[in-house]
Amino acid sequence: MTTEVSGGPGTFRRLINKVVRWSEALDYSGYDYTLDRIASVERDLAAIKDRMRQFEVSRHEPSDVPPMRRPAE
Protein backbone atom coordinates (compact mmCIF):
# COMPACT_ATOMS: atom_id res chain seq x y z
CA MET A 1 0.00 0.00 0.00
CA THR A 2 1.39 3.35 -0.94
CA THR A 3 0.34 6.76 0.16
CA GLU A 4 0.40 9.33 -2.56
CA VAL A 5 0.59 12.98 -1.67
CA SER A 6 -0.86 14.91 -4.52
CA GLY A 7 -0.09 18.55 -4.67
CA GLY A 8 2.48 20.98 -5.76
CA PRO A 9 5.75 21.99 -4.20
CA GLY A 10 5.65 22.58 -0.47
CA THR A 11 2.88 20.09 0.31
CA PHE A 12 5.04 18.11 2.73
CA ARG A 13 6.25 21.31 4.40
CA ARG A 14 2.63 22.51 4.89
CA LEU A 15 1.70 19.14 6.35
CA ILE A 16 4.59 19.28 8.82
CA ASN A 17 3.64 22.87 9.76
CA LYS A 18 0.08 21.74 10.48
CA VAL A 19 1.34 18.90 12.66
CA VAL A 20 3.63 21.29 14.57
CA ARG A 21 0.79 23.80 15.12
CA TRP A 22 -1.50 20.98 16.30
CA SER A 23 1.19 19.76 18.69
CA GLU A 24 1.70 23.26 20.10
CA ALA A 25 -2.04 23.65 20.62
CA LEU A 26 -2.00 20.52 22.78
CA ASP A 27 0.77 21.88 24.97
CA TYR A 28 -0.97 22.61 28.27
CA SER A 29 1.34 23.53 31.10
CA GLY A 30 0.68 23.20 34.80
CA TYR A 31 0.55 26.99 34.98
CA ASP A 32 -2.25 27.08 32.38
CA TYR A 33 -4.12 24.37 34.29
CA THR A 34 -3.80 26.32 37.55
CA LEU A 35 -5.11 29.52 35.96
CA ASP A 36 -8.06 27.65 34.45
CA ARG A 37 -8.90 26.05 37.80
CA ILE A 38 -8.71 29.43 39.59
CA ALA A 39 -11.04 30.97 37.00
CA SER A 40 -13.46 28.07 37.44
CA VAL A 41 -13.45 28.42 41.24
CA GLU A 42 -14.02 32.18 40.94
CA ARG A 43 -17.03 31.60 38.65
CA ASP A 44 -18.46 29.02 41.06
CA LEU A 45 -17.96 31.35 44.02
CA ALA A 46 -19.70 34.21 42.19
CA ALA A 47 -22.66 31.91 41.43
CA ILE A 48 -22.87 30.82 45.09
CA LYS A 49 -22.75 34.44 46.28
CA ASP A 50 -25.53 35.33 43.85
CA ARG A 51 -27.68 32.46 45.13
CA MET A 52 -27.04 33.52 48.73
CA ARG A 53 -28.11 37.09 47.92
CA GLN A 54 -31.31 35.80 46.31
CA PHE A 55 -31.96 33.62 49.35
CA GLU A 56 -31.42 36.53 51.75
CA VAL A 57 -33.78 38.75 49.76
CA SER A 58 -36.48 36.08 49.72
CA ARG A 59 -36.14 35.55 53.50
CA HIS A 60 -36.80 39.19 54.31
CA GLU A 61 -40.44 39.73 53.38
CA PRO A 62 -41.90 43.19 53.79
CA SER A 63 -43.44 43.73 57.24
CA ASP A 64 -46.88 44.74 55.85
CA VAL A 65 -47.43 41.30 54.32
CA PRO A 66 -49.04 38.90 56.81
CA PRO A 67 -47.43 35.46 57.07
CA MET A 68 -49.18 32.65 55.24
CA ARG A 69 -51.31 30.38 57.41
CA ARG A 70 -51.70 26.66 57.12
CA PRO A 71 -55.13 25.42 56.16
CA ALA A 72 -57.04 23.74 59.00
CA GLU A 73 -56.86 19.98 58.87
C-alpha positions in Angstrom: 0.0 0.0 0.0 1.4 3.3 -0.9 0.3 6.8 0.2 0.4 9.3 -2.6 0.6 13.0 -1.7 -0.9 14.9 -4.5 -0.1 18.6 -4.7 2.5 21.0 -5.8 5.7 22.0 -4.2 5.6 22.6 -0.5 2.9 20.1 0.3 5.0 18.1 2.7 6.2 21.3 4.4 2.6 22.5 4.9 1.7 19.1 6.4 4.6 19.3 8.8 3.6 22.9 9.8 0.1 21.7 10.5 1.3 18.9 12.7 3.6 21.3 14.6 0.8 23.8 15.1 -1.5 21.0 16.3 1.2 19.8 18.7 1.7 23.3 20.1 -2.0 23.6 20.6 -2.0 20.5 22.8 0.8 21.9 25.0 -1.0 22.6 28.3 1.3 23.5 31.1 0.7 23.2 34.8 0.6 27.0 35.0 -2.3 27.1 32.4 -4.1 24.4 34.3 -3.8 26.3 37.5 -5.1 29.5 36.0 -8.1 27.7 34.4 -8.9 26.1 37.8 -8.7 29.4 39.6 -11.0 31.0 37.0 -13.5 28.1 37.4 -13.5 28.4 41.2 -14.0 32.2 40.9 -17.0 31.6 38.6 -18.5 29.0 41.1 -18.0 31.4 44.0 -19.7 34.2 42.2 -22.7 31.9 41.4 -22.9 30.8 45.1 -22.7 34.4 46.3 -25.5 35.3 43.8 -27.7 32.5 45.1 -27.0 33.5 48.7 -28.1 37.1 47.9 -31.3 35.8 46.3 -32.0 33.6 49.4 -31.4 36.5 51.8 -33.8 38.8 49.8 -36.5 36.1 49.7 -36.1 35.5 53.5 -36.8 39.2 54.3 -40.4 39.7 53.4 -41.9 43.2 53.8 -43.4 43.7 57.2 -46.9 44.7 55.9 -47.4 41.3 54.3 -49.0 38.9 56.8 -47.4 35.5 57.1 -49.2 32.7 55.2 -51.3 30.4 57.4 -51.7 26.7 57.1 -55.1 25.4 56.2 -57.0 23.7 59.0 -56.9 20.0 58.9 
